[in-house]
């Protein structure tokens, strides 16, 4: 059976290779998208990122947008993920049937939450995912329950005090492919600011626990310095700021430079 579809690498095979890079100790950088139009997502995906996450929790995308957004990412050969709004089987299955190679599941606080996410991602007997691969199976004769189960990515977010307390139990759930630490909600959970030293220390503790179990770990980097720091410390997944944030920063920087009298102007070639 082939891992090719219409001459291109199947998205789930791209996901399997991405997981292998994580397990090999490589840092991968991901584009994080809040916008819901396919052209914006394609621009992000073509920016040499390693993967793209459509944020359907805090971004503008909704279930009806996911198919076109997955198609836009697939054009670039990158691995597509959806951060689902909540840990609900139907929502997770719908994102996967729309063509996502994996899901990022928020607010996982214990082993039962993690097991629920894993079960929703995988067909029986490994899980409870209902058969109906509307997009993933198109043109792919290899698509079958076991084949898909080996490739789909189930990434759980640890971002609460409960998750910190239960990290070892979460890491012990078979089928979790990576843990993504949510630094903002983690800080809120402990009454801290995201940039507080205590919050950074807690992120580092979670990273250490994951690495002790050979579990790929990721987080979000609000700045280039943060991204470099996370990469140098061994994070497998580093999410860039969202497209909305970076667009706003680019406009602000351009305007500041344009309105500053006497400053040299860099002109594009």
Beta strands, then each sheet from edge to edge (+ up, - down):
strand 1: 4-5
strand 2: 8-9
strand 3: 28-33
strand 4: 51-55
strand 5: 79-84
strand 6: 102-105
strand 7: 153-158
strand 8: 178-181
strand 9: 216-220
strand 10: 237-242
sheet 1: 1+ 2-
sheet 2: 3+ 4+ 5+ 6+ 7+ 8+ 9+ 10+ 3+
end
